Amino acid sequence: MAKPRVAIFDFACCEGCQLQIVNLEEDILNLISIVDVVEWREAMSEQSETYDIAIIEGSITRPSDEERIKKIREKAKFLITLGSCAATGGVNKLKNPFAMADVRKIVYGDKSELPMLDTYPTKAIKDVVKVDYDINGCPIDRKEFAYIIRCLVKGRAPFIPNYPVCVECKLRENGCLWEKGEICLGPVTRAGCNARCPSNGHWCFGCRGYLKEANFEALKEAVTMRGLDMKQLESRIQMFKELEGADRA
């Protein structure tokens, strides 16, 4: 039986999530034994017009990006987003509240009017086309990536957590950063990273996206009860927050 053909594409991103794939090291050989990588600009020069699984890193920031992702979606049986920029828009969405002409001027200076620099408010991939699975994180967890690819090859739906990072913190027996006076987004952030940041003494950034039933009101109450800075909470929430329900916090 022919191996599934995989193509990896990038849009507006730092390509750090693709580097996490490279960081799989020897396990890449195991994955290559079950899939056929037919296009991946960061690792090979070959290109292909046919593929079964399209893996997308980066967000949509230009009209030409939107046209390109639609063509990719048409060819792919499965489309997977790779990392926060693709899954939720990531940090690229921080520009959205500002006038795009101002954004272009700040970034590109006197070249801001060039046609190829025509940018619009950032969109996640799912804002433009149907997405089958998200691999969340900034960057992704490489083990989760390998797990999801193996599930797809086996025809099995991967398990995507919808419980908070706090669960993983407790399993690792971490001390709660809230009790140390730190505003941590673990209570509202989707698990799956094995609480990497809190386990290393840093508050959760929320890079894996927020839970479907995330209780932001309870988070605000926790800030008030502990006498912490509400503006700091709101600033941290905005870093990886999707536009939908933006009035929640």
C-alpha positions as a Markdown table, in Angstrom:
| # | Residue | x | y | z |
|---|---|---|---|---|
| 1 | Met | 0.0 | 0.0 | 0.0 |
| 2 | Ala | 1.3 | 3.4 | -0.9 |
| 3 | Lys | 2.4 | 5.7 | 1.9 |
| 4 | Pro | 0.4 | 8.9 | 2.5 |
| 5 | Arg | 2.0 | 11.9 | 0.7 |
| 6 | Val | 2.7 | 14.8 | 3.0 |
| 7 | Ala | 3.4 | 18.4 | 2.0 |
| 8 | Ile | 4.5 | 21.1 | 4.5 |
| 9 | Phe | 3.8 | 24.8 | 3.7 |
| 10 | Asp | 4.4 | 28.0 | 5.5 |
| 11 | Phe | 2.8 | 31.4 | 5.6 |
| 12 | Ala | 3.4 | 34.3 | 8.0 |
| 13 | Cys | 5.5 | 32.8 | 10.8 |
| 14 | Cys | 9.0 | 32.4 | 12.2 |
| 15 | Glu | 9.2 | 28.7 | 11.0 |
| 16 | Gly | 10.1 | 27.7 | 14.5 |
| 17 | Cys | 7.4 | 24.9 | 14.5 |
| 18 | Gln | 9.0 | 23.4 | 11.5 |
| 19 | Leu | 12.3 | 23.4 | 13.3 |
| 20 | Gln | 10.6 | 21.3 | 16.0 |
| 21 | Ile | 10.0 | 18.7 | 13.4 |
| 22 | Val | 13.7 | 18.7 | 12.6 |
| 23 | Asn | 14.3 | 18.4 | 16.3 |
| 24 | Leu | 12.7 | 15.0 | 16.3 |
| 25 | Glu | 16.1 | 13.8 | 15.1 |
| 26 | Glu | 16.1 | 10.0 | 14.8 |
| 27 | Asp | 12.3 | 9.8 | 15.1 |
| 28 | Ile | 12.1 | 11.6 | 11.8 |
| 29 | Leu | 13.4 | 8.4 | 10.2 |
| 30 | Asn | 10.5 | 6.5 | 11.9 |
| 31 | Leu | 8.0 | 8.9 | 10.5 |
| 32 | Ile | 9.5 | 8.8 | 7.0 |
| 33 | Ser | 9.0 | 5.1 | 7.1 |
| 34 | Ile | 5.2 | 5.6 | 7.2 |
| 35 | Val | 4.8 | 8.8 | 5.1 |
| 36 | Asp | 6.2 | 10.1 | 1.9 |
| 37 | Val | 7.3 | 13.8 | 2.3 |
| 38 | Val | 6.8 | 15.3 | -1.2 |
| 39 | Glu | 7.2 | 19.0 | -0.4 |
| 40 | Trp | 8.9 | 20.9 | 2.4 |
| 41 | Arg | 10.7 | 24.1 | 1.5 |
| 42 | Glu | 12.7 | 24.2 | 4.6 |
| 43 | Ala | 14.2 | 20.7 | 4.1 |
| 44 | Met | 14.1 | 19.9 | 0.4 |
| 45 | Ser | 13.9 | 21.5 | -3.1 |
| 46 | Glu | 11.4 | 19.1 | -4.6 |
| 47 | Gln | 7.8 | 20.2 | -5.0 |
| 48 | Ser | 4.6 | 18.3 | -5.8 |
| 49 | Glu | 1.1 | 19.0 | -7.1 |
| 50 | Thr | -0.4 | 16.0 | -5.3 |
| 51 | Tyr | -0.5 | 15.2 | -1.6 |
| 52 | Asp | -2.8 | 13.6 | 0.9 |
| 53 | Ile | -1.9 | 15.6 | 4.1 |
| 54 | Ala | -1.1 | 19.3 | 4.0 |
| 55 | Ile | 0.7 | 20.7 | 7.1 |
| 56 | Ile | 0.5 | 24.4 | 7.4 |
| 57 | Glu | 2.6 | 26.7 | 9.6 |
| 58 | Gly | 1.8 | 30.5 | 9.7 |
| 59 | Ser | -1.2 | 32.8 | 9.5 |
| 60 | Ile | -2.9 | 34.5 | 6.6 |
| 61 | Thr | -1.9 | 38.1 | 6.3 |
| 62 | Arg | -2.4 | 39.0 | 2.6 |
| 63 | Pro | -5.0 | 38.4 | -0.1 |
| 64 | Ser | -2.5 | 36.3 | -2.0 |
| 65 | Asp | -2.1 | 34.1 | 1.1 |
| 66 | Glu | -5.8 | 33.5 | 1.1 |
| 67 | Glu | -5.8 | 32.4 | -2.5 |
| 68 | Arg | -2.9 | 30.1 | -1.9 |
| 69 | Ile | -4.3 | 28.3 | 1.1 |
| 70 | Lys | -7.6 | 27.7 | -0.7 |
| 71 | Lys | -5.7 | 25.9 | -3.5 |
| 72 | Ile | -3.8 | 23.8 | -1.0 |
| 73 | Arg | -7.0 | 22.8 | 0.8 |
| 74 | Glu | -8.6 | 21.7 | -2.5 |
| 75 | Lys | -5.8 | 19.2 | -3.1 |
| 76 | Ala | -5.4 | 17.8 | 0.5 |
| 77 | Lys | -7.5 | 15.1 | 2.1 |
| 78 | Phe | -6.4 | 16.3 | 5.5 |
| 79 | Leu | -5.2 | 19.8 | 6.5 |
| 80 | Ile | -3.4 | 20.2 | 9.8 |
| 81 | Thr | -2.3 | 23.5 | 11.3 |
| 82 | Leu | 1.2 | 23.6 | 12.8 |
| 83 | Gly | 1.5 | 25.9 | 15.8 |
| 84 | Ser | -0.3 | 29.0 | 17.2 |
| 85 | Cys | 0.1 | 31.2 | 14.1 |
| 86 | Ala | -1.7 | 28.8 | 12.0 |
| 87 | Ala | -4.2 | 27.5 | 14.6 |
| 88 | Thr | -5.3 | 30.8 | 16.1 |
| 89 | Gly | -3.4 | 33.6 | 14.3 |
| 90 | Gly | -0.7 | 33.7 | 17.0 |
| 91 | Val | 1.2 | 36.8 | 17.9 |
| 92 | Asn | 0.6 | 38.1 | 14.3 |
| 93 | Lys | -3.0 | 39.0 | 15.4 |
| 94 | Leu | -1.6 | 41.7 | 17.8 |
| 95 | Lys | -1.6 | 44.0 | 14.8 |
| 96 | Asn | -5.3 | 43.7 | 14.1 |
| 97 | Pro | -6.6 | 46.5 | 16.3 |
| 98 | Phe | -4.5 | 49.0 | 14.3 |
| 99 | Ala | -4.9 | 50.6 | 10.9 |
| 100 | Met | -3.2 | 48.5 | 8.4 |
| 101 | Ala | -1.7 | 51.6 | 6.7 |
| 102 | Asp | 0.0 | 52.4 | 10.0 |
| 103 | Val | 1.2 | 48.9 | 10.4 |
| 104 | Arg | 2.8 | 48.9 | 7.0 |
| 105 | Lys | 4.5 | 52.2 | 7.6 |
| 106 | Ile | 5.9 | 51.2 | 11.0 |
| 107 | Val | 7.3 | 47.9 | 9.6 |
| 108 | Tyr | 8.4 | 48.8 | 6.1 |
| 109 | Gly | 8.9 | 52.6 | 6.2 |
| 110 | Asp | 9.1 | 54.3 | 2.8 |
| 111 | Lys | 8.6 | 50.9 | 1.1 |
| 112 | Ser | 5.2 | 50.5 | 2.7 |
| 113 | Glu | 3.2 | 51.2 | -0.5 |
| 114 | Leu | 4.8 | 48.4 | -2.5 |
| 115 | Pro | 2.1 | 46.0 | -3.8 |
| 116 | Met | 3.8 | 42.9 | -2.4 |
| 117 | Leu | 3.6 | 44.4 | 1.1 |
| 118 | Asp | -0.2 | 44.7 | 1.0 |
| 119 | Thr | -1.3 | 43.3 | 4.3 |
| 120 | Tyr | -4.6 | 43.0 | 6.0 |
| 121 | Pro | -5.8 | 41.9 | 9.5 |
| 122 | Thr | -4.3 | 38.5 | 10.3 |
| 123 | Lys | -6.5 | 35.4 | 10.0 |
| 124 | Ala | -6.0 | 31.9 | 11.4 |
| 125 | Ile | -6.1 | 29.2 | 8.8 |
| 126 | Lys | -9.5 | 28.0 | 10.0 |
| 127 | Asp | -10.9 | 31.6 | 9.3 |
| 128 | Val | -10.3 | 30.8 | 5.6 |
| 129 | Val | -10.6 | 27.1 | 5.0 |
| 130 | Lys | -11.7 | 23.9 | 6.8 |
| 131 | Val | -9.1 | 22.5 | 9.2 |
| 132 | Asp | -9.1 | 18.9 | 10.2 |
| 133 | Tyr | -6.7 | 19.0 | 13.2 |
| 134 | Asp | -4.7 | 21.7 | 15.1 |
| 135 | Ile | -1.3 | 21.1 | 16.5 |
| 136 | Asn | -1.2 | 23.9 | 19.0 |
| 137 | Gly | 1.7 | 25.7 | 20.7 |
| 138 | Cys | 4.4 | 28.3 | 20.2 |
| 139 | Pro | 6.4 | 26.3 | 19.3 |
| 140 | Ile | 4.6 | 22.9 | 18.9 |
| 141 | Asp | 5.4 | 19.9 | 21.0 |
| 142 | Arg | 7.4 | 17.7 | 18.6 |
| 143 | Lys | 6.1 | 14.5 | 20.3 |
| 144 | Glu | 2.5 | 15.6 | 19.9 |
| 145 | Phe | 3.3 | 16.2 | 16.2 |
| 146 | Ala | 4.6 | 12.7 | 15.7 |
| 147 | Tyr | 1.7 | 11.2 | 17.6 |
| 148 | Ile | -0.9 | 13.1 | 15.4 |
| 149 | Ile | 0.8 | 12.0 | 12.2 |
| 150 | Arg | 0.9 | 8.4 | 13.3 |
| 151 | Cys | -2.8 | 8.5 | 14.2 |
| 152 | Leu | -3.8 | 9.8 | 10.8 |
| 153 | Val | -1.7 | 7.2 | 9.0 |
| 154 | Lys | -3.5 | 4.5 | 11.1 |
| 155 | Gly | -6.9 | 6.0 | 10.4 |
| 156 | Arg | -7.4 | 6.9 | 14.0 |
| 157 | Ala | -8.6 | 10.3 | 15.4 |
| 158 | Pro | -5.9 | 11.7 | 17.7 |
| 159 | Phe | -6.8 | 12.8 | 21.2 |
| 160 | Ile | -6.7 | 16.6 | 21.5 |
| 161 | Pro | -7.0 | 17.7 | 25.2 |
| 162 | Asn | -9.7 | 20.1 | 26.3 |
| 163 | Tyr | -8.7 | 20.4 | 29.9 |
| 164 | Pro | -6.4 | 23.1 | 31.3 |
| 165 | Val | -2.7 | 23.1 | 31.7 |
| 166 | Cys | -3.3 | 23.2 | 35.5 |
| 167 | Val | -4.1 | 19.4 | 35.3 |
| 168 | Glu | -0.7 | 18.7 | 33.9 |
| 169 | Cys | 0.9 | 21.0 | 36.5 |
| 170 | Lys | -0.8 | 18.9 | 39.3 |
| 171 | Leu | 0.3 | 15.7 | 37.7 |
| 172 | Arg | 3.9 | 17.0 | 37.7 |
| 173 | Glu | 3.4 | 18.1 | 41.4 |
| 174 | Asn | 4.4 | 21.7 | 40.5 |
| 175 | Gly | 3.8 | 24.5 | 43.0 |
| 176 | Cys | 1.0 | 26.9 | 41.8 |
| 177 | Leu | 2.5 | 30.1 | 40.4 |
| 178 | Trp | -0.7 | 31.9 | 41.4 |
| 179 | Glu | 0.2 | 31.2 | 45.0 |
| 180 | Lys | 3.5 | 33.0 | 44.4 |
| 181 | Gly | 1.8 | 36.2 | 43.2 |
| 182 | Glu | 2.2 | 35.4 | 39.5 |
| 183 | Ile | -0.6 | 35.7 | 36.9 |
| 184 | Cys | -0.5 | 32.4 | 35.0 |
| 185 | Leu | -2.9 | 31.5 | 32.1 |
| 186 | Gly | -2.8 | 27.8 | 32.9 |
| 187 | Pro | -6.4 | 27.7 | 34.2 |
| 188 | Val | -7.8 | 28.8 | 30.8 |
| 189 | Thr | -5.3 | 27.3 | 28.4 |
| 190 | Arg | -5.6 | 23.9 | 26.6 |
| 191 | Ala | -3.3 | 21.3 | 27.9 |
| 192 | Gly | -1.0 | 19.0 | 25.9 |
| 193 | Cys | 2.4 | 20.6 | 26.5 |
| 194 | Asn | 3.0 | 18.7 | 29.8 |
| 195 | Ala | 3.0 | 22.1 | 31.6 |
| 196 | Arg | 6.4 | 23.0 | 30.1 |
| 197 | Cys | 6.5 | 26.7 | 31.1 |
| 198 | Pro | 5.2 | 26.4 | 34.7 |
| 199 | Ser | 7.4 | 23.4 | 35.3 |
| 200 | Asn | 10.4 | 25.7 | 34.5 |
| 201 | Gly | 9.1 | 28.4 | 36.8 |
| 202 | His | 7.4 | 30.6 | 34.2 |
| 203 | Trp | 3.8 | 31.5 | 33.9 |
| 204 | Cys | 1.7 | 29.9 | 31.1 |
| 205 | Phe | 1.5 | 32.1 | 28.0 |
| 206 | Gly | -1.7 | 30.5 | 26.6 |
| 207 | Cys | 0.1 | 29.6 | 23.4 |
| 208 | Arg | -1.9 | 26.4 | 22.9 |
| 209 | Gly | -5.2 | 28.3 | 22.7 |
| 210 | Tyr | -7.9 | 28.7 | 25.2 |
| 211 | Leu | -10.4 | 26.1 | 26.4 |
| 212 | Lys | -13.8 | 26.0 | 24.7 |
| 213 | Glu | -15.4 | 26.8 | 28.1 |
| 214 | Ala | -12.6 | 29.0 | 29.5 |
| 215 | Asn | -13.8 | 30.9 | 32.5 |
| 216 | Phe | -12.2 | 34.3 | 32.1 |
| 217 | Glu | -14.5 | 35.8 | 34.8 |
| 218 | Ala | -13.0 | 33.5 | 37.4 |
| 219 | Leu | -9.6 | 34.5 | 36.2 |
| 220 | Lys | -10.4 | 38.1 | 36.8 |
| 221 | Glu | -11.8 | 37.3 | 40.2 |
| 222 | Ala | -8.5 | 35.5 | 41.1 |
| 223 | Val | -6.6 | 38.7 | 40.1 |
| 224 | Thr | -8.8 | 40.9 | 42.2 |
| 225 | Met | -8.8 | 38.6 | 45.2 |
| 226 | Arg | -5.0 | 38.5 | 45.2 |
| 227 | Gly | -4.5 | 42.2 | 44.6 |
| 228 | Leu | -2.7 | 41.6 | 41.3 |
| 229 | Asp | -2.6 | 43.8 | 38.2 |
| 230 | Met | -5.8 | 43.5 | 36.0 |
| 231 | Lys | -4.1 | 45.3 | 33.1 |
| 232 | Gln | -1.3 | 42.7 | 33.2 |
| 233 | Leu | -3.9 | 39.9 | 33.0 |
| 234 | Glu | -5.6 | 41.6 | 30.0 |
| 235 | Ser | -2.2 | 42.1 | 28.3 |
| 236 | Arg | -1.2 | 38.5 | 28.7 |
| 237 | Ile | -4.5 | 37.2 | 27.5 |
| 238 | Gln | -4.3 | 39.2 | 24.3 |
| 239 | Met | -1.0 | 37.6 | 23.2 |
| 240 | Phe | -2.6 | 34.4 | 21.9 |
| 241 | Lys | -6.3 | 35.2 | 22.0 |
| 242 | Glu | -8.5 | 34.6 | 19.0 |
| 243 | Leu | -10.7 | 37.3 | 17.7 |
| 244 | Glu | -13.9 | 35.4 | 18.4 |
| 245 | Gly | -15.3 | 36.4 | 21.8 |
| 246 | Ala | -12.6 | 39.1 | 22.1 |
| 247 | Asp | -14.8 | 40.9 | 24.6 |
| 248 | Arg | -14.5 | 38.1 | 27.1 |
| 249 | Ala | -11.6 | 39.8 | 28.9 |
